[in-house]
């Protein structure tokens, strides 16, 4: 059996999150009026999103991705490439590429595991040269986003089940595998592997990592 390295993305490999990504789409609507309306709507909903994120990452995702409703699939895909150059590439943490290069030399399969949308993560995956991407997928009907995510939802504790399923399908030994995250919400994912690492950790994850004697890295 082989081993793998599983990476959360937002806050772990890059200094950005799904809100930054949506802000780029909001500011790049086909018309100026559309950009203004989309941006103001998102800002007005900030308290609801904050509360949902504290309650459940899954709940946050379900509420947040409704803001994509009505967006053209073609336009979203095109903007994803531009967004990588304008928003994502400049905020890749300085130590990210070295971490992935070291892991690749160790023979690990490289996998991104993120609550972001697949087409927004693919340019980053290609740039970093990883092998696979596990990400949320927007539902499209007749070429337009419905505002709903396809199942399974990639968030919180569900990531652990997704890792186990991925390991079964790819003959990966999780006890010899690595996982990297910055957030306590990914505790289940980290605990699912034999070699977890807290990267740029939040307060709760840093405390947990210390109690379990897990490595703590800063990629910034």
Secondary structure by P-SEA (a helix, b strand, c coil): cbbbbbbbcccccccccaaaaaaaaaaccccaaaaaaaaaaaaaaaaaaaaaaaacaaaaaaaaacccccccaaaaaaaaaaaaacccccccccaaaaaaaaaaaabbbbbbbcccccccaaaaaaaacccccbbbbbbbcccccccccccccccccaaaaaaaaaaaaaccccccbbbbbcccccccccccccbbbbccccaaaaaaaaaaccbbbbcc
